[in-house]
Amino acid sequence: MGGNQNEKSGKGSQSQSYDFTLFPNPAQHSVNFDLHQFMGQEIDVTIYNPLGKVFFKQHFDDLEKELLRVDLDAAKFRDGMYFVSVLRQGKGS
């Protein structure tokens, strides 16, 4: 499963796309995010359920590592589907 961020500039119809990957999917104990396209940028990573309840949120002023590992605490993360959001400078992914 991957994510995609489209950013439209104020000039014409140019757009820039940023992808991230997460693995393994499905995950049991931890999940890894490959965020190499966001290196050096300010981002927020959020994991939430279909009802919008946030289970994980982390802010990076200047992303220094391309791989983010999130431990999935069994008491917090029950079996089910979760969504991931990567926000970069006020724009969404």
N, C-alpha and C positions, 0 to 999 in steps of 0.2 A: 504494500500500500504506500502511496506517496502523496505528497501535497504539492500544490502549485500556487505561486503568487504571481499575479499579473499587475504590473504597474504601468499606468498610462501617463505619459508626460504631458505637459501643457502644450506641446508643439505638435500639432497634427495628430496623426493616428499611430505614432510610435508606441510600442509597448515592450516591456522587458519582463521575462518570465524567470522566476526562481523556483527551483524544485527542492524538495527534501525527501529522503527515504527513511522509513522506519523498519526495523527488523528485530527479532523475528515477528511474524504476524501469522497466526495468533501468538501472543506472548503469555508466559506463565509467571516468571519471577522478575524479569526486567525487560525493558525495551530500549533499543538504541536508535538514536536519530542521527542521520548523516546530514549535517548542516553546513557542509563546506562552502556552499554558495553564499552563505551569510557571514563568512569570516570578516572580522573587523567592523561589523555593523551592530547597531543597537536593535535587539529583538526581545520579544516575549514569547515563550513557549507555554501553551496551555493544553491540558488534557481534560475533557469534560464528557459527561454522558449525554444521551439523547434528550434528557430533560433540561440540560444546560447547567447542571451542578458541576462545579469545578473541583477536580480531584488533585490537580497538580498545576502549579504556575511558577515559572522562573523567569526573571528578567536578567538580561545581559546588556551592560552598557557598551561593551566592545567584545563581541564573541571571539575568544582566543583559541578554542578547540573545536575542531570540525565534528567530533563525535560526542554526543551527549547521551549518557546512560541514566535511565530512570528506573529505580527499583519499585516494583509493583507490590506494595504491602497488601497481603491477602485480606487484612481486616478492612482496608480502605477500598481496594479495587476488587469488586466481586466479578464473577464471570459475566460477560456481556460485551456489548459494543461500546466503544469510546471514540470520540472525535479529537483531532489534534488541530490546533491553530498555531501558526507562526506569524506573529505580527512584526513587521519591520517599519520603524519610523512612522507609525500610524497607519500603515497599509497592511492588509491581511493576506494570509495564505491558507 
